[in-house]
């Protein structure tokens, strides 16, 4: 058995915020959550974890990661992705479908599921593509893939331009209660990817950039389609103030829509591109301070439901290319808590419990993941946190290191994870 004692439990599922001991049985299930557990009389051997000065919370859930497996394992694979996730306090993640080959079939889905089963610290779920080959033409077999364990469907990285096809996808998803997730960038408003149009960096590099309207027009369209179809839809990594307003209005109209925001869009603006170069290149791009503040406000008031990292590993050689040639995206699993704690909690914009809700409870509930609260009868899936530690990231568990946060002092650190009877501690 495993006993976590003197723990300050913060559980957004139950609202518990206080000192408790947690006893985990030999099957990895939570047996007791009490103010004091007499472990000496429990019978059998007990491994002790002193959680004094730490918060114990439900493990984080990330609905948007790229583990690059199959097809680009020089960047990341399922094992190293799982290690990065655990180091960031994540006990459940959803991998995107833009692998090579795309996850649009049972064979690829089952390959990832088999690899994921060997990772003891993280539940790894594999999303499947909305369209075959990510080509935006023919829908995949939602029913078969859903029955095989796909948690959602997405062509992430590629916007779906055909509104009629999107409507068919939504109608099909509504009929079989599937969750859809959309990358919203209209190509006609993108002169060049990865940089905000009109920014000082775009002018410095002589690039047209991507206008915010590229995201906003797609979100507006898909809110209307979601209202008409009744489908459940996630808007991925939103970046603009108007997008927040549109989603707020769509929810008020009754659309079954959700939104995610990344730690980097909450922490950085377009000015980071001048400082960090390709390490701040991402789709959608970092935008203005006005946009950043609107994202924080939307996250706080519930318009934006969850924080998702969009963990996107690339090789050092790729990111060393000139800006126009380098791939977009950064890693984010390991730094997410520290970045969000620094930018949201330490600045007084959100409470600790609000942050935990958006990093754990909300994404779990949207993806239909059950039994994640810290209560007897549930499997132990826990993260150990120090909210006040100073943390500077210089190396990573991921294969990749493409992060604009490297070397920057942050506040808050993940000290460990507990998954069933498995425990992993981090410095």
Protein Blocks (a to p, Z undefined) as FASTA:
>chain_A
ZZdehiacddfknopacdddddddfkopafbdcfbdcfklngpadddddfehiacddddd
dfbdcehighilmlocfklmmmmmmmnopabdcddfkbcdddfbfklmmmmmmmmmmpmk
bccdddddfbghhlomaccdfklmmmnopabdcfehiacfblmlmmmmmmmmmmnopacd
dddddfklcfbghiaehiaklmmnopgbjafklmmmmmmmmmmmmmmnopacddehifbf
klmmmmmmmmmnopacdddddfklmmpcfklmmmnommlgccdddddfklmmmmmmmmmn
omambdcekiacddfklmmpcfklpccdddfklmmmmmmmmmmmmnopacfklmmmmmmm
mmmmmnopghkaccehiacddddddfkbccddfbdfbfbfcdfkgopacedddfbdcehj
bccddZZ
